[in-house]
Amino acid sequence: MGIFDKEKPTFDPTTIDDPIAKKTQWGPAKRGGTSFHTHYLSRISNQRVEFKISELALLFPGLFIFIGLGISMAMVIGFRPFNLPPFIGLPLGIIFCIAGIYMMISWITPRKFDLNKGYYWKSRKEPEPHKMKLIEESCRIKSIHAIQLVQEYCSNSSYSGGSNSFYSYELNLVLKDGNRLNVIDHGNLSNIQSDAKKLSEFLNIPIWDATTQ
């Protein structure tokens, strides 16, 4: 995970001959990101594709949960890792567990594009089209105007004073009204560009790539 720190020069939407490109936003749609590849596009059928989590990406939230459980259990049995007092160690372990579980649930939730249903949605559920509006992150396929790729500079600071900086890349859906929906956000540019190309061909819409400037 990363926190927002700074960005590369702002993308100039006037280079795209489309009024909606000038209307939409070009900064990150979702703050934070990762330095590694988390999701890939999978073709389920000729009418459906989904973004799914990569197996290696599961190790990251799993590590948070493992560390959190380890610290919490150590506190309960009287062991003091790093000489942490219980009133610090136990809450710290719980925080690690909660963070790991939150990441796990968020990352494993598939992002689905279904031409038969006519919708994009982020959920493990398979709702009927008339109930699709109940899902917060959803939209009609016909309302998607373009695929947008943007980048964000992230920096992880450590207690020792060091930092780990990286760029994370977003794949967003630009709707016909100029609003955006974030689909995925990870640190592998070549993979996200490749998946954007496949999704563009599936939906027959253009890609607006702001990562190349």
C-alpha positions as CSV (number, residue, x, y, z in Angstrom):
1,M,0.0,0.0,0.0
2,G,1.2,3.5,-0.6
3,I,0.2,7.1,0.4
4,F,-0.1,9.9,-2.0
5,D,3.0,12.1,-2.2
6,K,3.5,13.8,-5.5
7,E,2.5,13.4,-9.2
8,K,4.2,13.7,-12.6
9,P,3.2,16.8,-14.7
10,T,-0.5,16.9,-15.3
11,F,-1.7,15.3,-18.5
12,D,-3.0,17.7,-21.1
13,P,-6.5,16.5,-22.2
14,T,-6.5,18.9,-25.2
15,T,-4.3,16.3,-26.9
16,I,-7.4,14.2,-27.2
17,D,-10.0,15.3,-29.7
18,D,-13.0,14.6,-27.5
19,P,-15.0,17.1,-25.3
20,I,-15.5,14.5,-22.6
21,A,-11.7,14.2,-22.2
22,K,-11.7,17.9,-21.3
23,K,-14.6,17.4,-18.9
24,T,-13.3,14.5,-16.9
25,Q,-10.6,14.6,-14.2
26,W,-7.0,13.4,-14.8
27,G,-5.7,13.0,-11.3
28,P,-6.0,9.7,-9.3
29,A,-9.5,8.6,-8.9
30,K,-8.5,6.6,-5.8
31,R,-5.7,7.6,-3.5
32,G,-2.9,5.1,-2.6
33,G,-1.8,2.1,-4.6
34,T,0.7,-0.8,-4.7
35,S,4.1,-1.3,-6.2
36,F,3.3,-4.8,-7.6
37,H,0.8,-6.5,-10.0
38,T,-2.5,-7.3,-8.2
39,H,-5.2,-8.0,-10.9
40,Y,-5.4,-9.5,-14.3
41,L,-8.2,-9.5,-17.0
42,S,-9.8,-12.9,-17.5
43,R,-12.1,-13.8,-20.5
44,I,-15.0,-15.8,-19.1
45,S,-16.9,-16.0,-22.4
46,N,-17.4,-14.0,-25.6
47,Q,-19.9,-11.9,-23.6
48,R,-18.0,-11.5,-20.3
49,V,-14.6,-10.6,-18.9
50,E,-13.6,-10.1,-15.3
51,F,-10.6,-8.6,-13.4
52,K,-9.4,-11.2,-10.9
53,I,-6.7,-11.0,-8.2
54,S,-3.4,-12.7,-9.0
55,E,-2.4,-15.5,-6.7
56,L,0.9,-13.8,-5.6
57,A,-1.0,-10.7,-4.7
58,L,-2.9,-12.7,-2.0
59,L,0.3,-13.0,-0.1
60,F,0.4,-9.3,0.8
61,P,-2.9,-9.1,2.8
62,G,-2.2,-12.6,4.1
63,L,1.1,-11.4,5.5
64,F,-0.7,-8.6,7.3
65,I,-3.1,-11.1,8.9
66,F,-0.3,-13.5,9.8
67,I,1.7,-10.7,11.5
68,G,-1.3,-9.4,13.3
69,L,-2.3,-12.8,14.6
70,G,1.3,-13.5,15.7
71,I,1.6,-10.3,17.6
72,S,-1.8,-10.7,19.3
73,M,-1.2,-14.3,20.3
74,A,2.2,-13.4,21.6
75,M,0.7,-10.7,23.8
76,V,-2.0,-13.1,25.1
77,I,0.5,-15.8,26.2
78,G,2.9,-13.3,27.7
79,F,5.6,-13.0,25.1
80,R,6.8,-9.5,24.3
81,P,8.1,-9.2,20.7
82,F,10.2,-6.1,20.2
83,N,9.7,-5.4,23.9
84,L,6.2,-4.1,23.2
85,P,4.0,-3.6,26.2
86,P,0.5,-5.3,26.0
87,F,-1.4,-2.0,25.7
88,I,0.5,-1.3,22.5
89,G,1.2,-4.7,21.1
90,L,-2.4,-6.1,21.3
91,P,-4.0,-3.1,19.5
92,L,-1.2,-3.2,17.0
93,G,-1.8,-6.8,16.2
94,I,-5.6,-6.2,15.9
95,I,-4.9,-3.3,13.5
96,F,-2.7,-5.5,11.3
97,C,-5.4,-8.2,11.2
98,I,-8.2,-5.7,10.3
99,A,-6.0,-4.1,7.6
100,G,-5.2,-7.5,6.1
101,I,-8.8,-8.6,6.1
102,Y,-10.0,-5.4,4.6
103,M,-7.4,-5.6,1.8
104,M,-8.2,-9.3,1.2
105,I,-12.0,-8.7,0.9
106,S,-11.5,-5.6,-1.4
107,W,-8.9,-7.3,-3.7
108,I,-10.7,-10.6,-4.1
109,T,-13.9,-9.0,-5.2
110,P,-14.1,-9.5,-9.0
111,R,-14.8,-6.6,-11.4
112,K,-17.2,-7.9,-14.0
113,F,-18.1,-6.7,-17.5
114,D,-21.1,-8.5,-18.9
115,L,-22.5,-7.7,-22.4
116,N,-25.6,-9.8,-21.9
117,K,-26.6,-8.1,-18.7
118,G,-25.3,-4.8,-20.1
119,Y,-23.5,-3.8,-16.9
120,Y,-20.2,-3.4,-15.3
121,W,-20.1,-4.1,-11.5
122,K,-17.8,-4.9,-8.6
123,S,-19.3,-7.6,-6.5
124,R,-19.2,-11.3,-5.8
125,K,-23.0,-11.3,-6.3
126,E,-24.8,-11.9,-9.5
127,P,-27.7,-9.5,-9.3
128,E,-30.5,-9.2,-11.8
129,P,-30.2,-6.2,-14.1
130,H,-33.1,-4.4,-12.3
131,K,-31.2,-4.7,-9.0
132,M,-27.8,-3.6,-10.4
133,K,-28.3,0.0,-9.2
134,L,-28.1,-1.3,-5.6
135,I,-24.4,-2.0,-6.2
136,E,-22.4,1.2,-5.5
137,E,-19.6,0.5,-8.0
138,S,-21.6,-0.3,-11.1
139,C,-22.7,1.3,-14.4
140,R,-24.3,0.4,-17.7
141,I,-21.9,-0.8,-20.4
142,K,-23.5,1.7,-22.8
143,S,-22.6,4.6,-20.4
144,I,-18.9,3.9,-20.6
145,H,-17.2,6.3,-23.0
146,A,-13.5,5.4,-22.6
147,I,-10.9,3.6,-20.6
148,Q,-8.5,6.0,-18.8
149,L,-5.0,5.1,-17.5
150,V,-3.5,7.5,-15.0
151,Q,-0.5,7.3,-12.6
152,E,0.1,8.3,-9.0
153,Y,3.4,8.7,-7.1
154,C,3.3,6.9,-3.8
155,S,5.7,6.8,-0.9
156,N,5.8,4.5,2.1
157,S,7.6,5.9,5.1
158,S,9.2,3.7,7.7
159,Y,9.9,4.3,11.4
160,S,13.6,4.3,10.6
161,G,13.2,7.4,8.5
162,G,13.6,5.6,5.1
163,S,11.0,5.4,2.4
164,N,10.0,3.3,-0.6
165,S,8.7,5.3,-3.5
166,F,6.9,4.0,-6.6
167,Y,4.3,4.8,-9.2
168,S,0.9,3.1,-9.1
169,Y,-1.3,3.0,-12.1
170,E,-5.1,3.2,-12.3
171,L,-7.5,1.8,-14.9
172,N,-10.6,3.9,-14.7
173,L,-13.9,4.0,-16.7
174,V,-14.8,7.4,-18.0
175,L,-18.6,7.7,-18.3
176,K,-20.4,9.7,-20.9
177,D,-21.2,12.4,-18.3
178,G,-17.5,12.8,-17.5
179,N,-17.6,10.9,-14.1
180,R,-15.2,8.1,-13.5
181,L,-15.2,4.6,-11.9
182,N,-11.9,3.1,-10.7
183,V,-11.6,-0.5,-11.7
184,I,-8.0,-1.5,-10.6
185,D,-4.9,0.2,-9.3
186,H,-1.5,-1.5,-9.2
187,G,2.2,-1.0,-9.9
188,N,2.8,-2.9,-13.1
189,L,2.4,-0.5,-16.1
190,S,2.9,-3.1,-18.9
191,N,0.3,-5.4,-17.5
192,I,-2.3,-2.7,-16.9
193,Q,-1.7,-1.3,-20.4
194,S,-2.1,-4.8,-21.9
195,D,-5.3,-5.4,-19.9
196,A,-6.6,-2.0,-21.0
197,K,-6.1,-2.9,-24.6
198,K,-8.0,-6.2,-24.2
199,L,-10.8,-4.4,-22.4
200,S,-10.9,-1.7,-25.1
201,E,-11.4,-4.3,-27.8
202,F,-14.0,-6.1,-25.7
203,L,-16.1,-2.9,-25.1
204,N,-15.1,-1.3,-28.5
205,I,-14.1,2.0,-26.8
206,P,-10.9,4.0,-26.9
207,I,-8.1,4.1,-24.4
208,W,-6.9,7.4,-23.0
209,D,-3.4,6.7,-21.7
210,A,-2.0,9.5,-19.5
211,T,0.9,7.3,-18.3
212,T,2.9,7.9,-21.5
213,Q,3.5,11.6,-21.0
